[in-house]
Amino acid sequence: MPQIDDLNGTDRAGLLLLAVGQKHAAAVLKHLEPKEVQMLGMAMATLENIRGEVVEQVVEVFLEHIRDQTALGLNSDEYIRNVLTEALGEDRAGAVIDRILLSRHSRGIEQLKWMEPRAIAELIRLEHPQIIAIILSMLDPPLSAAVLGYLPENMRPDLVMRIASLESVQPDALRELDAIMERQLSGKNVKSSTIGGIDRAAEILNMVESSVEAQVMDQLEEKAPDLAIQIQDKMFVFDDLAKLDDRSIQTLLREVSTDTLLLALRGADEALKEKIFANMSRRAAEMLRDDLEASPPAKLSEVEAAQKEILQIARRLADAGEIALGGGGDELI
């Protein structure tokens, strides 16, 4: 049976929600992002054979963490900045903090996060490209990537260039976005908020289908070669997983299904395969080698989809601080 040390942060949060009961769990979940709800839902669905003493330990740890750290009655913006800076470091937390505080007043953007990508693309495709770029920058990269795939092909390179060039959003631009999204901005003193940039553009391109990525990058290389190089340097591709340290690889492997890993490795280089094998038990590595040799041919699109899925898991773990990603010699997240 699992012990408390066997549970990661998401598992403990899921266990805590199971412990407080359906009504209270629902009240918590309605305040979370769609991605967080999905992660917690998966954790809650997979937890089993948990002893009562482990539940008690998780609750005790939670109470210890919040006893002297509640933001109630305090400056919540300052509290959020301090917590995220302490958790992620000043450099990594900067853009994340601005997006979070900006989204808090962005009811329209929050509603978009629950919509299907095709519906979002249909809703925004006739707007000014700069408005579309701002919206894509404020959505989570996987959702932005999916929306980008549904937008007209001739728009994509321009949108990626605009996203990469974004540095801040002025109040007037936010008010224009508010009007378009049919919402009112809460608060009168709105400061510029940092969104977009090279990192954000690379994140979004990492999530789109390979054919879309190639088409966008080809056109970027023609229109803005310097910008294309900067974006390419920040992009993290599947074979770059070989650069992760052993602990990060092991953490990642625990989150990836065997079937997905088997399919993804069909298109991987030998360096990554050996890195994977070296971080598995001898028996598991031998079985995976045998399965790779015996598995039937797979469609390239299926292999790429499996690789994208693993990259999304890696980014989720990196966002949670459980692994460290690096690409092009620089830290990505």
N, C-alpha and C positions, 0 to 999 in steps of 0.2 A: 504493500500500500504506500502511496506517495507521502513523503514527509514535507514539511514546510520548505526545506531547502531545495526540494525537487521542483517547486513551483516558481515560475517566473512572475514578473510583475503583472502581466495580463491575466495569468491564471489566478493570482491572489485576488485581483480586482473582481474577476468573475465569481470566485468563491464567496467573496464578501457580499456580492449582489444576491447570490443564492441564499445566503444566510439571513439577509434582512427581510426577505419575503417579496412576493410579487408586486404588491402595491408600491413599496419603497423603491424596489429595483426599477420599476417603470418610471417613477418620478426622477430618478437619476439619469436613466438612459435618454430621456427626452431632451436633456441639456447637452448631449454629446454629439460629436460629428458623426456622419454616416459611417466613415471608416472605423471609428472607435466603437460604434455600436456593433458593426460586423465582427471586429476582433473579439470583443467581449462576448458576443453571442456564440462564437465558435468555441471560446474557452469554456463557457458555461455548458455547452452541449457535450464537450469531451471529458469534463471532470467526472470521475466516478471513483468509488471505493475510498472516499475521503473520510478519515476518522474524525470523531468529534473533537479530539484534542488539537488536531491540525486546524480545524475551523476556529477554535478558541485562540490559537496562536496568531492566526491571520488577523482576527479582530483586534487582538491586543497590539499587534504591530501597527495596525491602522490608527488606533486610538493614540498611540505614542507619537506617531507622525503628525497628527493634526492638533494635538493638545495645545501646543504653543505656536502653531503656524497658521491658524485660521485668518482669512482676510476679511471676515465680517467686521464692519465698522471702520475698516482702514481704507486707504487709497488703493483700490483694487488694481488700477493700472500699474502703480509702482510695485505692488505685490507680485503681479504677473511677470513684470520685467525682472525682478529680483530672483524669482523662482526659476524662470527659464534660463537666465544668465548663469545661475549657479549650476543648473543641470547640464547646459549645453556649452557653456563658455561664451565669452562676449562676442567673438566673431561669428560663431554659428548661430547664436540666438538672435542676432540683430534683425535679420530679414523676417525670421519666423515671428518674432514679437510684433513687428509692425503689421504683418498680415493678420495676426490674431486680433489685435486691437482694432484694426480697420474693419474686419469682418463682423465684429461685435455690433457695429452700427449698420451693417449691410444686410438688411432683411431680404432684399431681393437676391443677393448672392447666396445667402443661406438656403433659400428656396430652390435655387438652381442645383444645389448639391444633391438634392433628392430626385432630380429629374433624369430621364434617360438622355444619354449623349446626343442621340439623333434629334430629340425634341429641343434640346438647348441650341444645337446648331441651327435648327429651323427658326428658332426665336431670335437669334442674334445675327444671322448671316447678312441681313440687309443694313445693319448698323454701320457706322463709320469704322474703318479698320482699327483706329486707335482705341475706340470703345471696346471692340472685340478683344483686342490685345490686353486691355486692362482686365476684362472679365476673365479671360483665360489665365492670366497671372494670379488671380485671386482664388481660382479653383485649385483643388488638389491635382498634382501632375498627372496621375492616371486618368482622371476625368477630363482634364484639359486635352490630353493626348487623344482620347476617344472622340471628343468634340471636334478637334482639329481634323480628324480623319473623315468627318462628315461634311466639313466645309468645302467649298469649291477648290479644286486643285490649284487654280491660278492664284488663290488668295494665300495659300499656306506659307510660301517663302516670305512674303511681305509681313505676315503676322508674326512669324518667328523673329524676323529682324526687329520689328517693333517691340516685342517682348524683351529681346536681348538688350535693346536700347533704353528700356524704361529704367528710371532711377527713382522717381517719386511721383505721386499723384497730388496735384494741387486741389484746393477746395472747390474751385469752379468745375474742374473735371469730375470731381466726385458728385457734385450737385447735378451735373449733366447725366451722369450714370444713374443717379437716384431717380431722375425724371424718367429715364428710359425704362428702368426696372419698376416704375410705379411704386415708389416707396418714398418716405420722408427721412431725411437724415436727422438722427437724434444728436443733440448737442450743437452749440453755436460756435465754439472755438475749435475748428478743425485744423490740425496741422498737416503738413505734407507727410505722406506715408510711403516708405520704401517698398516697392514691389518690382517684379520682373527682374531683368538683368541677365547676364550670360549664364549664370548657374540655373536660373529658372528655365530659360530656353533649352538648355541641355537636358534638364530633368524631363521636360515635356517631350522632347524628341526621343529620349530614351524609352518612353512608354508607347510611342506610336508603332504601327506595323512597319516592318523593315522596308517595304516598298515605298511607303509614305516618307519615311526617314531619308531614304536614298534620293527621292525626288526633290525633297526640300533642300537637302544639303547640296545637291548638284546645282540648283538654281542660286543658292546662297553663294557658292563658290564663284559663280559668274557675276553676280550683282555686288557682292560685298566680300571679297576673298579674305580680308583681314578678320572680319567678324566671323566668317565660317571657320577659320582656323581656331579662333578663341573658343567658339562653341564646341568644336571637335575635341579640343584639349580637355574640356570639362566633362565630356560624355563618358559614361561608364558602361562598357559593353560586357557581354557575358564572359568572355575570356579573361576580362580584367579581374574576375573573382579569384584568379590564381594569385593575385597580389595580396589577398587578405591573409592575416595571420592565422595560425592554426586554431586558436580559440574561436575566432570569428567564423571560420569554416565549419567547425564542429557545431556551433550554435545555429548556423544556417541550415545544416543538414538535418537537425532535429525538427525543423519546421517544414521541410520539403518531403513530399510523398515519394516513395520509391519509383512509381510509374512516371512521375513528372521528371525526376532526376535522370532516369534511364533514357527518356526521350530527348531531354535537353543535351545530354552528353554525346548524342549521336553527331552533333555539329560542333563539338568543342575540340580545341587543340589538345595535344598530348600533355602539355604542361599543366593545364587545368585538371585533366583526368588524373594525372599522378598526384596532384595536390588533394583531390577528393579521396582517392584510394588511401593516401597516407594518413588521412584523418578518420578512417573507419577501422573497425576491427578487422583482423586478417580474414576471418570467415566472410564478413559482409563484403569486403573488397573483392574477394575471390568470386563470390556469387554475382556481384555487379559486373565484373569482367566477363564472366561466362554469359550473363544475360545480354551484354552489349554485343558479344560475338554471335550469339544465337538469334538475336531479335531480327524480325523481318524489316525490309526497307520501310522508311517513314517519309511522309511528305515534308518538304522543306518548310511549308507554312506551319505544320504541326510542331516541328522541332523549334522553330522560332517562337511560336506561342508558348511552348514550355519554358524556353529560356527567358522570355519576358516575364512569365509568372514568377520564376525564381528571382529575377532582378527586383520585382515588386516586393517580394518577401524580404529580400536583402535591404531594400530601402526602408521598409517598415521597421525592421530590426534596428537599422541605423538611426531612424527617427526616435526610437525608444531608448537609444543609448546602449543597446546590447551588443552591437558590433560597430566597427569603424570601417567606412568605405573610403577608398581613394582611387582617383582616376587621373591619368595624364600627369602624375607626379604631384597632384594637389588634392587636398581634401574636398570632397564634394558636398557633404551635408553638414 
